[in-house]
Amino acid sequence: MAEMTDQDFVEMVVKAIVDNPDKVSTTRSVDEMGVLVELTVDSSDMGKIIGKDGRTAKAIRTLLRVFGAKNNARINLKIVEPEGSERPAKREDSNEDSSKESAEEISDDIPTDVLA
C-alpha cells in the first residue's frame, strides 16, 4: 500500500463529510512556512466543512497537524470560499447589549422604593 500524502488525507476526510464528494478538490504548495493545502468544496457543503462555530474545520486542522507531526512537517489548511458565495451578515446587537436592555426594561417595572 502506498504512503498517503497530506493532500490525500484531507480529501479522504472531507469526502466522508460532504454531500458532494465529487466536487472536493485540493491543491498543495510548499513554502518557507511549511505545507499549505487549499481545500475547495461545493458551496452547499461549506456549512458542513466549517461546522458550528468552526468546530469541524478546527477538528480537520487538528487531524492535519497530527498527520504532519508524524511526518515532521508543518501543514496548514486553507478553506477556499467558493465563487459567488455570500457570508451571512453579522448580528449588530450582541448578547451583552441585549442583556443590558432586558435589565433596564425590568428595572423600569420595579417601583423605585424597592430598588433603593
N, C-alpha and C positions, 0 to 999 in steps of 0.2 A: 504494500500500500504506500502510495506517495505521501510525502510530508505535506500537511495542509499549510497554506500561506495565510497570513493575516487577512488578506483580501477575501480568500475563500471562506474563512471563518466568519467574517462579518456577513457575507452573503448567505451562508447557511443559517445563521441565527435569525437574520431579518426575514428571509423567505419563510421561515417557520411561523412568523408573527403576522405577516400581512395577508390581505385578501387577494392581491395581485402579484404573486411571486415572479411572474414573467416580466414585470416592469421594474424589478430591482436591478440596479447596476452600481458598480463601484469603480473608482479609479484610484490608483496608488501612486504616490510620489514620495521621494526621499530628499530631505534637505538637512541643513545643519541642526535643526530642531528634532529630527527623527523622521519617522514614517507618518504620512498623512493619508488616511483612507477617506475618500469622499463618497458618501452614500446618496444615491438618488432613488426615490420611490415614487409611485403614483400619488398624485395629490390627495386622493381619497384615503390613502394609507398613512398620511403624515401624522394624524392623531394617534394611531396605534404605535408608531415608532417613537413619538415624543412621550406619550403616556401622560397620566395625570401628574401635574406639577413637574414634568420632565423626568419622572422616575424610570420609565422604560429606557429612555436614551441614556440616563446615568448608569443603569444596570448594564447596558450594552458596552458602554465605555469602560466600566469596571472589568467586565469579562475580557475586553480587548487589552486592558492594562496587564491583566494576569497572563494572557496569552503572550504579550510582549516580554514580560519579565522572564517567562520560561525560555524565550529565545534571545535574551539580552538586548532587547530593542525597546525604544520608546515609541509607542504607537498612539496616534490621536485620531479621533473620528470627527469628521465634519458632515453634518446632515445638510444637504443642499436643498434649499427651498425650491419647489417646482415653479416653473414659469406660470404667471397668471394667478398664483395663489395669493389670498389676502389673509393677513394676520388679523385676528379679532381685536377690536378696539379695546384699550384698557379702560377699566371702570374708573370714572372720575372720582367717585366717593370711595373711600377706604372704610374698612370696618371700624377703624379708630374714630373717624368722623361721624359715622352713623351712631356709634355708641354714645358719643358726646351729645348728639341731637336727642337721642332717646332719654338720656339722663336729664336734659333740660326740659323736655316735654313732661317728664314725670314730676320734676320739682315744681313745675307750673301748677300742677294739680293739687299739690300738698299745701295746706294752709301755712302761712309764714310763721305762726307761733310754734308749730311742730318742728320746723327746721332750725329754730334758734336753740 
